[in-house]
Each structure stands twice: as structure tokens, then as C-alpha cells.
């Protein structure tokens, strides 16, 4: 129940945070300023790994599995208090205040988002042409990579956490770099390139991860056989892709919809793309890898078959975005209140 509540809270807050920041900053720097929001997801993931790791080490595996796994969730209430305090001190954005003062505020934004054919089309295009690919690239680079290290390569969880943490520390500033770059060259080229690089290189990257960590396929990876610098490098490459697709996404979504339904309209594709397409990635990838079809068809190579899913979604996003979505960089978000 607690996990469900946290998910619902995040679902509501991302669209609000992106809209709030975007409506306060200059048009020419929207990608730069909104990219700071994206760093919070990675920093939160990094913090969660630290808290979980500390709890596991402090309690031991038996106690952690019995009850200790609940402790990190309970500690999140501290952050809830901080965020609630900040929220209560914030004022409405100038664009929303103008909308409210003129009586143009939507009374049913969800209905209006889907009742209007043009807006409904953009919601669907944003899902399949941006956030679906962004979601699977994000989950592949951060979450599935960690799962693969532990479940497939049999690397000790402590070492896996350290490898991923180092890669996160190295790449987190790149969210801001790509957000700022999108203000110059556009949101679409960067997002599409990130998806394309993922689709083209995931299989060789994961094959290299095996070759440089557990080449003999031992039941438990031998630490002496793990090439730690190379492993960090392979994780960094994946996380660069994450920064490419995630850094400009908030600005892109904000610019796609008018103010009166912006919050709702951008939240729907964002959370379907990340919650469904991305969120189910570890489960789908693991199920494909463990299937009889994968083992019978690919043998030892079956451990890479889970990558079929993110590659397919990336290709779908590239096609839809290229054919049907316009560049949004130069859009003035106050022109379609």
C-alpha cells in the first residue's frame, strides 16, 4: 500500500513540477532549467541504493528480508514532510494565475485532454513518439542494468551497487548538458538519437558486460575476473543514453500542450510511458530471458533476449517521432493559453 501511495504521489508531482518550472523560465532556456528536474530521479535512485545498502549491511540478509526492507519506505516520510513544506510555500505560475483570473481554467482537464481530437492526438503521439522510448531507455540503463548484474552475471549485490553508483555519479550532470543542448538544436534530435543508440548497441554492450565480469558463466562471479573500469564504462554508456532521452523530455512535453490542460495532458503520456512501457521492462525482460523459447532458440545467448523489448519500443518511438511529431523548441507556451 505504501509503495502504491508513493507511486501515485510521484505520478501527480512530475507533471506539476515540470509545468511549474517551465512556466517560470525564459523560452530560450526551458530545456536547461527543466533538465534539473530529471536529475532528481537519478539522485533519488542513488539515494535509495545507499539507504537500502546501508540497511542490508546493518541488519544482515535474514533480518532485511524478514522486515528490514520496510525501513527505507518508512524513511521516505521525512522527504514527504520536506516536500509538503515547500509545496505550501509556493505560488501559482504566472500563466496559470492569468488563466484563473480570466476564467479560462479548465473545469475537467482530463475530459478536455481527450475530448479535443487535436489534443488527444498529441497525447497519443507523445506516448508512442517520445515517452515510451524514453521510459525503456531509462529503465534499461538504470534498473535493468542493475538486475542484469545481479541475476544474470551473478555479481555480488554490494559490487553491483557500487558499479551502478559510480556510473550514476559520473553521468548525472549530463541531464543538464543535454537539456541545455536541446535549447540550441531541439528536443527531438536528442531524444531520437538516444533511442537509436540504445537500439543499436544494447546487445553488444550487454555481451561485453558478461565478457568483462563473468565470462565463464560461473554460479557466482569471481571478483578477480571482473574488469571494474570497463564495467563502469559500459554502464556509463547506457546512462548517457538515459540523459539524452530524459534531459529534454520535460521541456518537450510542456511545449506540446496548451496551458489550460498542460498539467494533465503531459502527465498522461509521461506516466504511461514510464510506468507501463518502462516500469514493466524488468519483469518482461526477465520473463523473456527465462522462457523456454529463449533457451531453446538461443541457448547461452538467451540472457540477452530480454533486450528485445526495449529495442522494439525504441524503434517504435523513432518511427512515430520522425513521421508525426513536430519540433517544439521554438514554441511560445503562453501563446496557447
TIFISE-323864 format. One line per field, with one value per residue (C-alpha): residue number from 1; x, y, z. Coordinates in Angstrom, 1 decimal. Layout:
<zaros>
num <- NUM ...
c1 <- X ...
c2 <- Y ...
c3 <- Z ...
</zaros>
This chain:
<zaros>
num <- 1 2 3 4 5 6 7 8 9 10 11 12 13 14 15 16 17 18 19 20 21 22 23 24 25 26 27 28 29 30 31 32 33 34 35 36 37 38 39 40 41 42 43 44 45 46 47 48 49 50 51 52 53 54 55 56 57 58 59 60 61 62 63 64 65 66 67 68 69 70 71 72 73 74 75 76 77 78 79 80 81 82 83 84 85 86 87 88 89 90 91 92 93 94 95 96 97 98 99 100 101 102 103 104 105 106 107 108 109 110 111 112 113 114 115 116 117 118 119 120 121 122 123 124 125 126 127 128 129 130 131 132 133 134 135 136 137 138 139 140 141 142 143 144 145 146 147 148 149 150 151 152 153 154 155 156 157 158 159 160 161 162 163 164 165 166 167 168 169 170 171 172 173 174 175 176 177 178 179 180 181 182 183 184 185 186 187 188 189 190 191 192 193 194 195 196 197 198 199 200 201 202 203 204 205 206 207 208 209 210 211 212 213 214 215 216 217 218 219 220 221 222 223 224 225 226 227 228 229 230 231 232 233 234 235 236 237 238 239 240 241 242 243 244 245 246 247 248 249 250 251 252 253 254 255 256 257 258 259 260 261 262 263 264 265 266 267 268 269 270 271 272 273 274 275 276 277 278 279 280 281 282 283 284 285 286 287 288 289 290 291 292 293 294 295 296 297 298 299 300 301 302 303 304 305 306 307 308 309 310 311 312 313 314 315 316 317 318 319 320 321 322 323 324 325 326 327 328 329 330 331 332 333 334 335 336 337
c1 <- 0.0 2.8 4.6 1.3 0.8 4.4 3.8 0.6 2.3 5.2 2.6 1.0 4.1 6.2 3.8 3.2 7.0 7.7 4.8 5.7 9.4 8.7 6.1 8.6 11.6 12.6 11.5 15.2 16.3 13.4 15.3 18.1 16.0 13.6 16.5 17.3 14.1 15.4 18.4 16.2 15.0 18.6 19.7 16.7 17.7 21.2 20.0 17.7 20.5 22.6 19.8 18.9 22.6 23.2 20.0 21.1 24.6 23.3 20.6 22.0 20.3 17.9 16.5 16.4 14.3 12.1 11.3 14.1 13.0 10.2 12.6 13.6 10.0 9.2 12.2 10.7 8.2 11.0 11.2 7.4 7.5 10.1 8.2 4.9 6.5 7.9 4.6 2.7 5.1 4.8 2.6 0.9 2.8 2.1 0.5 -1.9 -2.7 -3.6 -5.8 -7.5 -8.1 -9.7 -12.0 -10.4 -9.2 -10.4 -13.0 -12.4 -8.8 -8.9 -12.0 -10.8 -7.5 -9.2 -12.4 -10.5 -9.3 -6.2 -5.2 -6.0 -3.8 -0.9 -1.3 -1.1 1.8 3.7 3.3 4.4 6.7 8.6 7.9 7.6 11.2 12.4 10.9 12.5 15.9 15.7 14.7 17.3 20.2 19.5 17.2 17.6 21.3 21.4 19.1 21.3 24.5 23.0 20.6 22.4 26.1 25.9 27.8 27.5 24.9 27.4 29.7 26.7 25.5 29.0 29.4 26.0 26.5 29.8 28.2 25.4 27.7 29.7 26.7 24.1 25.4 24.7 21.0 21.6 24.1 21.5 18.7 20.8 21.8 18.1 17.6 20.0 19.4 15.9 14.3 13.6 17.1 18.5 15.7 15.7 19.4 19.3 16.7 18.6 21.9 20.2 18.5 21.8 24.2 22.3 23.1 26.9 27.0 25.4 27.6 30.6 29.3 29.3 32.7 34.3 32.7 31.7 33.0 32.8 29.2 30.0 27.2 28.9 31.0 34.7 35.8 39.2 37.7 35.7 37.2 35.8 36.8 35.4 32.2 31.7 32.4 29.7 27.2 28.2 27.4 23.9 23.3 24.5 21.6 19.3 20.5 19.9 16.2 15.4 17.1 14.9 11.7 10.0 10.5 9.2 6.0 5.3 5.7 3.3 0.2 -1.8 -1.8 -5.4 -4.7 -0.9 -0.6 -2.9 -2.1 1.6 1.2 -0.8 1.8 4.7 3.4 2.1 5.5 7.5 5.0 3.9 6.5 9.4 8.1 7.3 10.6 12.5 9.5 9.1 12.8 13.3 10.3 11.5 15.0 13.6 11.2 11.7 11.6 14.6 16.6 15.7 16.4 19.4 21.0 23.5 22.6 19.2 20.4 20.3 16.8 15.3 16.7 14.3 11.6 13.4 14.9 11.5 10.0 12.9 12.4 8.6 9.4 11.9 9.4 6.5 8.5 10.2 7.0 4.4 5.8 7.0 9.9 8.7 11.8 10.6 7.1 6.0 4.0 2.0 0.5 -2.0 -3.4
c2 <- 0.0 2.4 1.7 2.3 5.7 6.7 5.8 7.9 10.8 10.7 10.4 13.6 15.6 15.2 16.9 19.6 20.2 20.3 22.7 24.9 25.3 25.7 28.4 30.4 30.4 32.1 30.3 30.1 28.3 26.0 22.8 23.9 24.7 21.8 19.3 19.9 18.1 15.0 14.8 14.3 10.9 9.7 11.3 9.6 6.3 6.8 7.7 4.7 2.4 3.9 3.6 0.0 -1.0 0.5 -1.2 -4.6 -4.3 -3.2 -5.8 -8.7 -10.6 -12.6 -9.7 -7.5 -10.0 -10.6 -6.9 -4.6 -3.9 -1.8 0.7 2.6 3.1 4.5 6.8 8.4 10.1 12.5 13.7 13.8 16.4 18.5 18.4 19.3 22.3 23.5 23.0 25.1 28.0 28.0 30.4 29.6 30.2 33.5 31.7 29.7 32.8 34.6 31.7 31.7 35.4 35.4 32.4 30.2 27.5 24.0 22.5 19.0 18.8 15.0 15.1 18.1 16.4 13.5 15.1 17.5 15.5 17.6 17.4 13.6 13.1 14.9 12.8 9.6 10.8 12.0 8.5 6.4 9.0 10.1 8.8 5.1 5.1 7.4 5.1 1.9 3.6 5.0 1.6 -0.3 1.9 2.2 -0.5 -3.5 -3.0 -3.5 -6.5 -8.0 -7.6 -9.5 -12.0 -12.9 -12.1 -13.3 -10.3 -9.7 -7.1 -4.9 -4.7 -4.3 -1.3 0.3 -0.1 1.5 4.2 5.3 5.4 7.5 10.0 10.4 10.9 12.8 16.3 15.2 15.6 19.3 19.2 17.6 19.8 22.9 21.4 20.9 24.7 25.1 22.1 21.0 18.3 15.7 15.1 14.4 12.1 10.2 9.8 8.4 5.8 4.9 4.4 2.2 0.1 -0.3 -1.0 -2.6 -6.2 -5.6 -3.7 -6.5 -9.1 -7.0 -6.8 -10.6 -10.9 -8.5 -9.8 -13.4 -14.8 -18.4 -18.2 -19.2 -19.6 -16.8 -14.2 -14.4 -10.8 -11.4 -11.8 -8.6 -5.7 -2.9 0.1 -1.4 -2.4 1.2 2.4 0.1 1.3 5.0 4.5 3.3 6.2 8.7 7.4 7.9 11.5 12.1 10.9 12.2 15.6 17.3 15.4 17.8 20.8 18.8 17.7 21.2 22.8 20.3 21.3 24.5 25.9 25.1 21.3 21.2 19.6 16.7 16.3 15.9 13.7 11.0 10.1 10.6 8.2 5.7 5.7 5.4 3.4 0.9 0.7 1.4 0.0 -3.4 -3.7 -5.7 -8.1 -8.5 -8.8 -11.4 -13.4 -13.4 -14.4 -17.3 -18.6 -22.0 -20.2 -18.1 -21.0 -23.4 -20.8 -19.0 -21.3 -19.5 -16.3 -16.3 -14.0 -11.2 -11.9 -9.6 -6.7 -7.4 -5.5 -2.2 -2.3 -2.8 0.1 2.4 1.6 2.4 5.7 6.6 5.9 7.7 10.7 11.1 10.8 12.5 14.8 18.4 20.1 22.1 24.1 27.4 27.2 30.1 28.3 31.5 31.8 29.0 29.6
c3 <- 0.0 0.9 -2.4 -4.3 -2.5 -3.3 -7.0 -7.1 -5.5 -8.0 -10.8 -9.8 -8.9 -12.0 -14.3 -11.8 -11.2 -15.0 -15.7 -12.7 -13.7 -17.4 -16.9 -14.8 -17.0 -20.4 -23.5 -24.7 -21.5 -20.9 -21.7 -19.4 -16.4 -16.7 -17.0 -13.3 -12.6 -14.3 -12.1 -9.1 -10.4 -10.7 -7.4 -5.8 -7.2 -6.0 -2.5 -2.4 -3.2 -0.4 2.1 1.1 1.0 4.5 5.9 4.4 5.9 9.3 9.7 7.7 4.9 7.0 9.0 5.9 4.0 7.1 8.0 7.2 3.6 5.1 6.7 3.6 2.7 6.2 6.0 2.9 5.1 6.1 2.5 2.3 5.1 3.3 0.0 1.7 3.3 0.0 -1.8 0.8 0.3 -3.5 -5.5 -8.8 -12.0 -13.8 -16.8 -14.5 -12.5 -15.7 -16.8 -13.4 -13.3 -16.8 -16.0 -18.7 -16.3 -17.3 -15.0 -16.3 -17.7 -18.2 -20.2 -22.2 -22.9 -24.6 -25.9 -28.1 -31.1 -31.7 -28.1 -27.9 -31.0 -29.3 -26.1 -28.1 -30.2 -27.1 -25.6 -28.6 -30.1 -27.0 -23.5 -24.4 -25.8 -23.0 -20.4 -21.7 -22.2 -18.6 -17.1 -19.2 -18.3 -14.6 -13.3 -15.7 -15.8 -12.0 -12.2 -15.0 -13.0 -10.1 -11.7 -14.9 -14.3 -10.6 -9.3 -5.5 -4.8 -3.0 -6.0 -8.3 -6.3 -6.3 -10.1 -10.8 -8.2 -9.8 -13.2 -11.8 -10.2 -13.5 -15.7 -13.7 -14.8 -18.4 -17.8 -17.6 -20.5 -22.9 -21.6 -22.4 -25.8 -26.6 -26.3 -29.2 -31.6 -30.5 -28.3 -31.0 -32.4 -28.9 -27.9 -31.2 -31.1 -27.6 -28.6 -31.8 -30.0 -27.4 -30.1 -32.0 -29.1 -26.2 -27.3 -27.8 -24.5 -22.5 -24.3 -23.3 -19.7 -19.5 -21.1 -18.7 -15.5 -15.6 -19.0 -17.8 -16.6 -13.0 -10.5 -8.5 -10.4 -9.4 -8.3 -9.7 -13.2 -13.1 -15.0 -12.9 -15.0 -18.2 -16.4 -15.1 -18.7 -20.1 -17.5 -18.2 -21.9 -21.1 -18.7 -21.3 -23.4 -20.4 -20.1 -23.8 -23.8 -20.3 -20.2 -22.8 -22.2 -19.7 -22.0 -24.9 -23.2 -21.7 -25.1 -26.8 -24.9 -24.1 -20.5 -19.6 -19.9 -19.9 -16.4 -17.2 -20.9 -20.3 -17.2 -19.0 -21.7 -19.3 -16.7 -19.2 -21.0 -17.8 -15.7 -18.3 -21.0 -18.7 -15.4 -16.8 -18.5 -15.8 -15.5 -19.2 -19.9 -17.2 -18.3 -21.9 -20.8 -18.7 -21.3 -23.0 -26.3 -25.5 -24.1 -26.9 -29.6 -28.3 -25.7 -23.6 -25.6 -24.0 -21.3 -23.9 -25.2 -22.6 -24.6 -27.5 -25.7 -25.1 -28.6 -30.2 -28.2 -29.1 -32.8 -32.4 -30.8 -33.5 -36.3 -34.7 -33.7 -37.1 -39.0 -36.9 -34.2 -34.8 -33.1 -30.1 -29.1 -30.6 -29.3 -27.0 -24.3 -23.4 -27.0 -26.5 -23.1
</zaros>
